[in-house]
Amino acid sequence: MTRLLLLLLVGVAVAAIPGYRTEIAEWRKGREGRLKGEGGWLSLAGLFWLHDGANRFGKDQANDIVLPDGPAHAGAFRMHGGTVTVTVDGKTRTIAADSGDAAAVVGRLKLYVIKRGEKMGIRLKDPESEYRRNFHGIESFPVSEAYRVTAKWVAEPRKIPILNIIGQTEESDNPGYAVFRLGGKELRLYPIIEEPGAKELFYIFRDLTTGKETYPAGRFFYSDFPQDGKVVLDFNKAYNPPCAFTPYATCPLPPKENHLPVRIEAGEKNYH
């Protein structure tokens, strides 16, 4: 009876591994698909910080924002008192920053208003971006279930400062931390809530592969919210920030609390 039970448990474990690998393979396929999509991060081809007053845009070199497509003079963004308006074809409207909606469409290009700290900028997406054209796929570590860990969750809400690559620091909501063991060490990770109403926790971390096999500025991953005092951390879904693929992203950097003194040989490797 004991031998039969053991054989059944081994069979379940063997069956679970291919199923998990399939899950990660599908996740990676979706990840690359979103990255390569027409509006994905690979299409990000420009970032222009606005100044007070009129910021004219178009293909002519005399514009404040010079575009690779469209008419010589396509329109203007105007910033005043933290409010941004756009004028195109003689029509003016107010634009909300970080709404996800294009503020203007010029030829094949889409322009978006973003806010980073006190700065307002224009993000340019171009489906013919060199980063999209030259994308050659992402290399990852082999899938290992050892890097899918169930951690203890400690609820301890506070704010933690998150620095981004353009030198700005933002106080972000941190609802607590995950405690787990890897590499023979007890570790902690402190996630943040990206925005009100977020359905997942967001982790920004670095480890001893950072700057070697993996991206020098660290990596990201998400988890579900904790249940019954536990949270599942899947490092096989650790991925490179947008800054690994385009110089026009404004990625957050790992807080000091999330510098892990172990090698996390899981997830995406550095993109060259």
C-alpha positions as CSV (number, residue, x, y, z in Angstrom):
1,M,0.0,0.0,0.0
2,T,2.8,2.4,0.9
3,R,4.7,1.5,-2.3
4,L,1.6,2.1,-4.4
5,L,1.0,5.5,-2.8
6,L,4.7,6.4,-3.4
7,L,4.4,5.4,-7.1
8,L,1.2,7.5,-7.4
9,L,2.9,10.6,-5.8
10,V,5.9,10.2,-8.1
11,G,3.6,9.9,-11.1
12,V,1.8,13.1,-10.1
13,A,5.1,15.0,-9.7
14,V,6.4,13.8,-13.1
15,A,3.1,14.9,-14.7
16,A,3.2,18.3,-13.1
17,I,6.6,19.2,-14.5
18,P,5.6,19.1,-18.2
19,G,2.4,21.0,-17.3
20,Y,4.3,23.7,-15.6
21,R,6.8,24.0,-18.4
22,T,3.9,24.4,-20.8
23,E,2.5,27.2,-18.6
24,I,5.8,29.0,-18.7
25,A,6.2,28.5,-22.4
26,E,2.8,30.0,-23.0
27,W,3.6,32.9,-20.7
28,R,6.9,33.6,-22.6
29,K,5.1,33.4,-25.9
30,G,2.5,35.9,-24.8
31,R,5.2,38.1,-23.3
32,E,7.1,38.3,-26.6
33,G,3.9,38.8,-28.5
34,R,3.0,41.9,-26.4
35,L,6.5,43.2,-26.7
36,K,6.5,42.9,-30.5
37,G,3.0,44.2,-30.9
38,E,2.4,47.4,-32.9
39,G,2.0,49.4,-29.7
40,G,4.4,47.3,-27.6
41,W,7.6,48.5,-25.9
42,L,9.7,47.8,-29.0
43,S,7.7,50.5,-30.8
44,L,8.8,53.2,-28.3
45,A,11.0,55.4,-30.4
46,G,11.2,58.8,-28.7
47,L,10.7,60.7,-25.4
48,F,10.4,64.5,-25.4
49,W,10.1,66.5,-22.2
50,L,7.7,69.5,-22.5
51,H,8.5,73.1,-21.6
52,D,6.0,75.7,-20.6
53,G,4.2,77.2,-23.6
54,A,3.9,75.8,-27.1
55,N,5.8,72.6,-28.1
56,R,5.4,72.2,-31.8
57,F,5.7,68.9,-33.5
58,G,6.1,67.6,-37.0
59,K,8.7,66.4,-39.5
60,D,10.4,69.7,-40.0
61,Q,13.6,70.1,-38.1
62,A,12.5,73.5,-36.8
63,N,9.9,71.8,-34.5
64,D,10.4,71.3,-30.8
65,I,9.5,67.7,-31.3
66,V,10.8,66.3,-34.6
67,L,9.0,63.3,-35.9
68,P,10.0,60.7,-38.5
69,D,6.7,60.7,-40.3
70,G,3.8,63.0,-41.1
71,P,3.5,66.6,-42.3
72,A,6.2,69.2,-41.7
73,H,4.1,70.9,-39.1
74,A,1.5,68.6,-37.5
75,G,0.4,70.5,-34.4
76,A,1.5,71.7,-31.0
77,F,1.3,70.6,-27.3
78,R,0.9,73.5,-24.9
79,M,1.8,73.1,-21.2
80,H,0.7,75.6,-18.6
81,G,0.3,75.0,-14.8
82,G,0.6,71.3,-15.1
83,T,-2.1,71.0,-17.8
84,V,-1.4,69.9,-21.3
85,T,-3.5,70.6,-24.4
86,V,-2.9,69.5,-27.9
87,T,-3.9,71.4,-31.1
88,V,-4.2,69.4,-34.3
89,D,-6.1,70.6,-37.5
90,G,-7.1,73.7,-35.6
91,K,-8.9,71.8,-32.8
92,T,-7.6,72.0,-29.2
93,R,-8.3,69.6,-26.4
94,T,-7.0,68.8,-22.9
95,I,-5.0,65.6,-22.5
96,A,-4.8,63.5,-19.3
97,A,-1.3,62.1,-18.7
98,D,-0.8,58.4,-18.6
99,S,-4.3,57.6,-19.8
100,G,-3.1,55.0,-22.3
101,D,-4.9,56.9,-25.1
102,A,-2.9,58.5,-27.9
103,A,-3.0,62.3,-27.6
104,A,-2.3,62.7,-31.4
105,V,-1.9,60.4,-34.4
106,V,0.5,61.7,-37.0
107,G,1.0,59.4,-40.1
108,R,2.0,56.0,-38.7
109,L,3.0,57.6,-35.4
110,K,1.2,57.8,-32.0
111,L,2.0,60.4,-29.4
112,Y,1.2,60.0,-25.7
113,V,1.4,62.3,-22.7
114,I,3.2,61.0,-19.7
115,K,3.9,62.5,-16.3
116,R,7.0,61.6,-14.2
117,G,7.3,63.5,-11.0
118,E,6.8,67.1,-11.9
119,K,7.8,66.6,-15.5
120,M,5.4,66.1,-18.4
121,G,6.6,64.5,-21.6
122,I,5.6,63.1,-24.9
123,R,6.1,59.4,-25.6
124,L,6.5,58.5,-29.3
125,K,5.5,55.1,-30.6
126,D,6.5,54.1,-34.1
127,P,5.5,50.7,-35.6
128,E,8.6,50.9,-37.8
129,S,10.9,51.6,-34.8
130,E,14.4,50.2,-35.3
131,Y,14.0,48.3,-31.9
132,R,11.0,46.5,-33.3
133,R,12.6,45.8,-36.7
134,N,15.8,44.4,-35.1
135,F,14.2,42.4,-32.3
136,H,15.9,39.0,-32.1
137,G,14.0,37.2,-29.3
138,I,14.7,36.8,-25.6
139,E,17.0,34.2,-24.0
140,S,15.9,32.7,-20.7
141,F,17.2,30.4,-18.1
142,P,15.8,26.8,-18.2
143,V,12.5,26.4,-16.4
144,S,12.9,25.2,-12.8
145,E,10.1,24.6,-10.3
146,A,12.7,25.3,-7.6
147,Y,12.2,29.0,-8.4
148,R,8.5,28.9,-7.9
149,V,8.3,29.4,-4.1
150,T,5.5,29.8,-1.7
151,A,6.4,32.6,0.7
152,K,5.1,33.7,4.1
153,W,3.4,37.0,3.8
154,V,3.9,39.7,6.5
155,A,1.4,42.6,6.2
156,E,3.2,45.8,7.1
157,P,1.9,48.7,5.0
158,R,4.2,51.6,4.4
159,K,5.7,53.8,1.7
160,I,9.0,52.9,0.1
161,P,11.0,55.2,-2.2
162,I,11.4,53.9,-5.8
163,L,14.1,55.6,-7.9
164,N,13.8,55.6,-11.7
165,I,16.5,55.7,-14.4
166,I,16.0,59.4,-15.0
167,G,16.9,60.2,-11.4
168,Q,13.4,60.8,-9.9
169,T,12.2,59.2,-6.7
170,E,8.6,58.4,-6.0
171,E,7.0,57.2,-2.8
172,S,5.2,54.0,-3.6
173,D,2.7,51.9,-1.6
174,N,4.2,48.8,-0.1
175,P,1.6,46.6,1.6
176,G,4.1,44.2,3.3
177,Y,6.8,41.7,2.4
178,A,7.3,38.1,1.4
179,V,9.6,35.8,3.4
180,F,11.1,32.7,1.7
181,R,14.2,30.6,1.4
182,L,16.4,30.2,-1.7
183,G,20.1,29.2,-2.0
184,G,20.1,28.2,1.7
185,K,19.2,31.8,2.8
186,E,16.1,33.4,4.2
187,L,15.2,36.3,1.9
188,R,12.6,39.1,1.8
189,L,11.0,40.9,-1.1
190,Y,8.9,44.1,-0.8
191,P,6.4,44.5,-3.6
192,I,4.6,47.7,-4.5
193,I,1.1,48.5,-5.7
194,E,1.5,50.2,-9.1
195,E,-1.8,52.0,-9.1
196,P,-5.1,52.2,-7.1
197,G,-7.2,49.1,-7.8
198,A,-4.3,47.0,-9.0
199,K,-5.1,43.3,-9.1
200,E,-1.5,42.1,-8.7
201,L,1.6,42.9,-6.6
202,F,4.6,44.3,-8.5
203,Y,8.2,43.3,-7.6
204,I,11.4,45.1,-8.7
205,F,14.5,43.2,-7.7
206,R,18.1,42.5,-8.4
207,D,20.3,39.4,-7.5
208,L,23.8,38.1,-8.0
209,T,23.2,37.5,-11.7
210,T,22.3,41.2,-12.2
211,G,24.8,42.9,-14.5
212,K,26.2,39.5,-15.5
213,E,23.7,37.0,-17.0
214,T,20.8,39.4,-16.4
215,Y,19.9,43.0,-17.1
216,P,22.1,45.5,-15.1
217,A,19.2,47.5,-13.8
218,G,17.3,44.5,-12.4
219,R,14.2,42.6,-13.3
220,F,10.4,42.6,-12.7
221,F,7.7,40.1,-11.9
222,Y,4.1,40.1,-10.6
223,S,2.3,37.9,-8.1
224,D,-1.3,37.5,-7.0
225,F,-2.2,39.2,-3.7
226,P,-1.5,37.0,-0.7
227,Q,-4.1,34.5,0.6
228,D,-4.1,32.9,4.1
229,G,-0.8,34.5,4.9
230,K,1.0,33.1,1.9
231,V,2.0,34.4,-1.5
232,V,3.4,32.5,-4.5
233,L,6.6,34.0,-6.1
234,D,7.4,32.7,-9.6
235,F,10.9,33.8,-10.7
236,N,10.5,31.8,-13.9
237,K,8.3,34.8,-14.9
238,A,11.0,37.4,-14.0
239,Y,11.4,39.7,-17.0
240,N,13.5,42.5,-18.3
241,P,12.2,46.0,-17.9
242,P,11.3,48.0,-21.0
243,C,14.7,49.9,-20.7
244,A,16.4,46.7,-21.8
245,F,14.8,47.1,-25.3
246,T,14.5,50.9,-25.8
247,P,16.4,53.9,-24.4
248,Y,13.2,55.9,-24.2
249,A,11.5,54.1,-21.2
250,T,11.6,55.5,-17.7
251,C,12.0,52.3,-15.7
252,P,12.0,52.0,-11.9
253,L,15.0,50.6,-10.2
254,P,15.1,48.0,-7.4
255,P,14.8,49.5,-3.9
256,K,17.6,48.5,-1.5
257,E,15.3,46.1,0.3
258,N,15.1,44.0,-2.9
259,H,18.8,43.4,-3.5
260,L,18.9,39.7,-3.0
261,P,22.3,38.1,-2.0
262,V,21.7,35.0,-4.1
263,R,21.7,34.0,-7.7
264,I,18.3,33.7,-9.2
265,E,18.9,31.6,-12.3
266,A,15.4,31.8,-13.6
267,G,13.5,34.1,-15.9
268,E,14.8,36.3,-18.7
269,K,18.5,36.8,-19.3
270,N,20.0,40.1,-20.5
271,Y,18.9,41.3,-23.9
272,H,21.9,42.3,-26.2
